[in-house]
Amino acid sequence: MKKPIIIGDRTFEHKKGALFYYSRILNSYEYGEVLSVSDFTDVMILLRLHEKYEEKIGVGVREIRVDQVRYKTKCFKLIRIDSTHDVFSYTKCINGRHSPSVKFIRTCRDLIQDDLRLVKETYFKAKSKKGKVKCQETGEWCLWEELNIDHRQPNTFSIIVDRFIELNGIDVHKVNYIEIMDAVYAFEDDFLSKSFRDYHHAKANLRLVKKSRNLGRSHQGRLGRQRKDLTVDKK
């Protein structure tokens, strides 16, 4: 049975509830806005769970704002009393340290984000009408923000990563990383990064799919690459 999560004087039945609570705080602000007194207190209590808490707060925190990191993702940005600043991930505070396997797959996912964005941009340039393109599953016309890049079965993203690890004999416990920002890493070995991008380029069958669609993939398990699949352009 899962234990409840206690953060300050708040008790959450499970981790998902805690993540939802702090996600709601984060997304209730626009970029650059300063947290209210009550939200500031909640987030500072959460920050105590961070493995680098003392380093993050430094000489003391004056205020917390919502900032933008890569790919227009929101994050909390603390401004210290001496005007220095740093960002931190609320998910890292709640989830704690990632296992080697999770850290590896998250780094792989970050590694190919620019490639996926280029696929989406290219598709929109070729297919859009009045700023919309068709969802490749439902046929509905959708805006950019309504669509995700989906890895179609059998080569889901996790399968691609698992197979890459197996083929290259990688021990995920021995991989070295560079921390780009809080909870965001890159492989220290540039050759490993290039090798994964090349492998992903060769194996990924991609679709632009409406975010709200609950996709069923079991019927596609034996399908190979199809004409309407999108692929990453190799640079």
C-alpha positions in Angstrom: 0.0 0.0 0.0 1.4 3.4 -1.0 2.2 5.8 1.8 0.6 9.3 1.8 2.8 12.3 0.9 3.2 14.9 3.6 4.4 18.4 2.6 4.3 20.9 5.4 0.8 20.7 6.9 -0.7 19.2 3.7 -1.2 15.5 3.3 -1.7 14.0 -0.1 -3.0 10.4 -0.5 -0.6 9.7 -3.3 2.2 11.4 -5.3 -0.1 12.2 -8.2 -2.2 14.4 -5.9 0.9 16.4 -4.8 2.1 16.8 -8.4 -1.3 18.0 -9.5 -1.5 20.5 -6.6 1.9 22.2 -7.4 1.3 21.9 -11.2 -1.9 23.9 -10.7 0.0 26.6 -8.8 2.6 26.8 -11.5 0.1 27.0 -14.4 -2.1 29.6 -12.7 0.6 32.2 -13.4 1.8 33.8 -16.7 5.6 34.0 -17.4 7.3 36.6 -15.2 4.5 36.8 -12.6 5.4 36.8 -8.9 3.8 34.2 -6.7 1.3 35.4 -4.1 2.2 35.2 -0.4 0.2 32.0 0.2 1.6 30.3 -3.0 5.1 31.5 -2.1 4.8 29.8 1.3 3.5 26.6 -0.2 6.3 26.4 -2.8 9.1 27.3 -0.2 7.9 24.4 2.0 8.0 22.1 -1.1 11.6 23.3 -1.9 12.8 21.9 1.5 12.4 18.5 -0.1 14.9 19.3 -2.9 18.2 17.4 -2.5 20.1 20.7 -3.1 17.9 22.9 -0.8 20.7 24.8 0.9 22.4 25.5 -2.4 19.1 26.6 -4.0 18.1 29.1 -1.3 21.7 30.6 -0.8 21.5 33.7 1.3 17.7 33.6 1.3 14.8 33.9 -1.1 13.1 37.3 -1.8 10.4 36.1 -4.2 9.5 33.3 -6.6 8.3 33.9 -10.1 7.2 31.7 -13.0 9.8 31.5 -15.7 10.2 29.8 -19.1 12.8 27.1 -19.8 13.3 25.0 -22.9 10.4 24.4 -25.3 8.2 27.1 -23.5 7.9 24.9 -20.4 7.0 26.7 -17.2 9.2 26.4 -14.0 9.6 28.1 -10.7 12.4 30.7 -10.5 13.6 31.9 -7.1 15.1 35.4 -6.7 17.5 35.5 -3.8 18.0 38.5 -1.5 21.3 39.3 -3.3 19.4 39.3 -6.6 21.0 36.1 -7.9 18.5 33.6 -9.2 18.0 29.9 -9.9 15.2 27.7 -11.3 14.0 24.4 -9.8 11.6 21.6 -10.7 8.6 20.9 -8.4 8.5 17.4 -9.8 12.1 16.8 -8.7 11.2 17.9 -5.2 8.3 15.4 -5.1 9.8 12.5 -7.0 13.3 12.7 -5.5 16.3 11.3 -7.3 15.5 9.5 -10.5 16.6 5.9 -11.0 19.4 5.4 -13.5 16.9 3.9 -16.0 14.5 6.8 -15.7 17.3 9.4 -15.9 18.6 7.8 -19.1 15.3 7.7 -20.9 14.4 11.3 -19.8 17.8 12.5 -21.2 17.1 10.6 -24.4 13.7 12.3 -24.7 15.2 15.7 -24.2 17.9 15.0 -26.7 15.4 14.6 -29.6 13.0 17.4 -28.7 14.5 19.7 -31.4 14.2 16.9 -34.0 10.5 16.4 -33.1 9.8 20.1 -33.2 11.3 20.3 -36.7 9.0 17.4 -37.8 6.0 19.2 -36.5 7.0 22.5 -38.1 7.7 20.8 -41.4 4.3 19.1 -41.4 2.5 22.4 -40.6 4.3 24.2 -43.4 3.2 21.5 -45.9 -0.3 20.8 -44.7 -1.8 23.7 -42.7 -4.9 25.6 -43.6 -5.7 28.7 -41.6 -3.2 27.6 -39.0 -4.6 24.1 -38.6 -3.7 20.6 -39.8 -5.5 17.3 -39.5 -4.9 15.0 -36.6 -3.5 11.8 -38.2 -5.6 9.6 -36.1 -9.0 11.3 -36.0 -8.9 13.5 -39.1 -9.9 16.5 -37.0 -8.5 19.9 -37.9 -6.3 21.1 -34.9 -4.2 24.0 -33.9 -0.4 23.6 -33.1 -0.9 23.5 -29.4 -3.6 20.8 -29.7 -1.3 18.3 -31.2 1.5 16.1 -29.9 4.1 14.1 -31.8 3.3 10.4 -31.1 5.7 7.4 -31.6 3.5 4.8 -33.3 3.7 1.1 -32.3 5.6 -1.1 -32.4 8.4 1.4 -32.0 7.2 3.4 -29.1 9.7 5.8 -27.5 10.4 3.4 -24.6 10.9 0.5 -27.0 13.4 2.5 -29.0 15.4 3.4 -25.9 15.4 -0.1 -24.5 16.5 -1.6 -27.8 19.3 1.1 -28.1 20.6 0.2 -24.7 20.5 -3.5 -25.6 22.2 -3.2 -28.9 25.0 -1.0 -27.5 25.5 -2.9 -24.3 25.0 0.2 -22.2 25.1 0.0 -18.4 22.8 2.9 -17.4 24.4 2.9 -13.9 27.7 4.0 -15.4 26.5 6.7 -17.8 27.9 10.2 -17.0 25.8 13.3 -17.3 26.1 17.1 -17.4 23.3 18.9 -15.5 21.9 21.7 -17.8 19.4 22.9 -15.3 17.4 21.5 -12.4 16.3 17.9 -13.3 17.4 18.4 -16.9 20.6 16.5 -18.1 22.7 15.9 -21.2 25.0 13.0 -21.8 28.6 13.8 -21.1 29.6 11.7 -24.1 28.8 13.5 -27.4 29.2 10.2 -29.3 26.4 8.6 -27.2 24.1 11.6 -28.0 24.8 11.4 -31.7 24.4 7.6 -31.7 21.0 7.8 -30.1 19.7 10.6 -32.4 20.8 8.5 -35.4 19.1 5.4 -34.0 15.9 7.3 -33.2 15.9 8.8 -36.8 16.1 5.3 -38.2 13.4 3.7 -36.1 10.8 6.3 -35.2 7.4 6.2 -37.0 5.8 9.4 -36.0 2.2 10.9 -36.1 0.7 14.2 -35.2 -2.1 13.3 -32.8 -4.6 15.3 -30.8 -3.5 15.6 -27.2 -6.9 14.8 -25.8 -7.3 11.6 -27.7 -7.0 8.4 -25.7 -5.1 6.3 -28.3 -5.5 2.6 -28.6 -2.4 1.0 -30.2 -2.9 -2.7 -29.8 -4.2 -3.1 -33.3 -1.0 -1.5 -34.7 1.4 -3.8 -33.0 2.5 -5.7 -36.2 2.3 -2.7 -38.6 5.5 -1.6 -40.2 6.2 1.9 -41.5 3.2 3.4 -43.3 3.0 6.0 -46.0 1.5 8.7 -43.7 4.1 8.2 -41.0 6.4 11.2 -40.4 10.1 10.7 -40.0 13.0 12.8 -38.6 15.1 14.5 -41.3 18.7 13.5 -40.8 21.1 16.4 -40.6 
